């Protein structure tokens, strides 16, 4: 049986135009949305730590056991709030990424220091805490994308060929 589509003779052209529109939209709004999403997440999660309301409080306290939880958890929260603010305000992106680079490795410490909390079956069976930690791989990849969008500052080469 053969169907004739007289009302849609140029379906490929229509689909290509739709595809172009979606790609153009994503190209225009993806980076601002990533900044907004991660800015809000960092401010929110950090704020919860500052207020002592974070569900990760015990995990952080057990990981950084050599420091007083009442001090270190709010400090980490303030650090995260600062990251979020920097991601929301583009001129501070570099600073935010530096702060993030200092914070991200520490978020993976429980995988090594508290495997019984992070895994049901090591190394693949993740607990909720383990999933919470592993999702930071997405945060790192988003940081690379955001960092790749930062325009380089103008640098001038001196006569000796070094940056000034």
N, C-alpha and C positions, 0 to 999 in steps of 0.2 A: 504494500500500500504506500503510495507516495502522497505527501502533503505539500500543498502549495501555500506559501505565506505571502500573499499579495500585499498585505497591510504592513509587513515589516521586511522590505526588500534589502535594507542596508543595516541588518542587525549587527554586523561586525563593526561598522562605523559608529553606531550608537554605543556599543560596548567599549570601543576604544576611547570615545569622548568621555564616557563615564569614568573609565579607568584614569584618563588624564586629569579629570576633575578631582578624583579622590587623591591621586598622587600629588597634585598641586596643593590641595588642602592640607595634606599631611606634611608636605615640605614647609608650608607656611606656619603651621601651628604645633608641630611635634616638639620642637625644642622648647618653646614657651610652656607647653603643657608638661614636659618632663621637669622643667625648672619648678613650676608650680606644684606638681605632685610631690616631688622629693623635698621641696622646701616645706610644704605643709607636713609631710610625714616626719621630717626631722624636728620641726618645731613641736609638733604634737607629742611624739615619743619622748623627746627631750624634756618637754614641759611636764609630762607625767612623772619622769624621774625626779625633777626638781621638786614637785609637789608630794613625792612619796607615794604616788598612785600607780606606778608602773608595774605591770605583771612580770616584768623582767627584773624587778628589784632583787629578789632572792638569788637569781642566776648571776647577776652582776656582783652581788655581795659574796657569793661563794667562789666566784672566779678571782676576784681581787681581794682575797681573804686577808692579806697582810695590811690592808688599810681599813679604816673605820667606815662601814657602809653608810652611816649617816652623813659622812663627808664626801666619799668618793662617788656615790650614786648621783647626788645632786650636781656634783662637778661635771660628771660625764653628761648629765642632762643639759647643763649650761653649754657644754661643748657642742652637743647636738643641736641645740637651739641656734647657736652661732652659725653652724653649718647651714641650717635651714634659711636663716636670714640672708646669708651670703649667696645662696643659690637663687633666692627670690630677687636679689638686687644685682643685676648683671655686672656693674663695675667691681663688685666684690667676689666675683666668680673664682678668680685665682686663689684668693685667701680661703674661700670655702672648700676648694679642692685640696688645698694643703691641709686644712683641718680634717677633711675627710680621709686623706691619705694617712694621717696619723691615727685616726679612729678605727678605720676598717680592719686592719690586722688584729687589733684587740678584740673585735667582735667575734673572731674565730677561735679565741683562746679556750672557750668552754669545750670545743670539740676535742681538744687535747687534754685539758685539765680536768674536765668532768664528763668523760665519755659515757659514764653510766646514766647521766642526765640527758644526754643528747641522742643516744642510740638505743633502740630496742634490740637490734642485731647489728653489730659492728661489721662493716662500715656502711651498710646500705639502709638498715631499718632506722629511720629517723623518728625521734619523738617530736612533739609539738615544738619544744625548745630547739631541737636540732633543725627543724624546718625553718624556724624563725631566724636561725643563724645562716643557714645555707641560702636563704633568699637574698642575702647581702651580695651574692654574686651578681644578681640583677642590678643592685645599687651600684656596684663597681662598674658594670658595663655602661650604665646610664651616666656615671661620672666621666667615663671616657668619651662618650658622645658629647656631653656638655662641655668638657674640656677641649674637645676638638673644634668646638664652635667659637672659642675665645680667639679674638684676633690678636696676632702677635704685636707686641709693642714695637715701635720703630727703634731699630738698633743701627748704629752706625759703626762701620769698621774704621779703625784708626789706620794710620800708614803702616803700622806693624802687623796689621791683619787681625788684631784682637778686637773683641766686642767692647764698646764703650757705652 
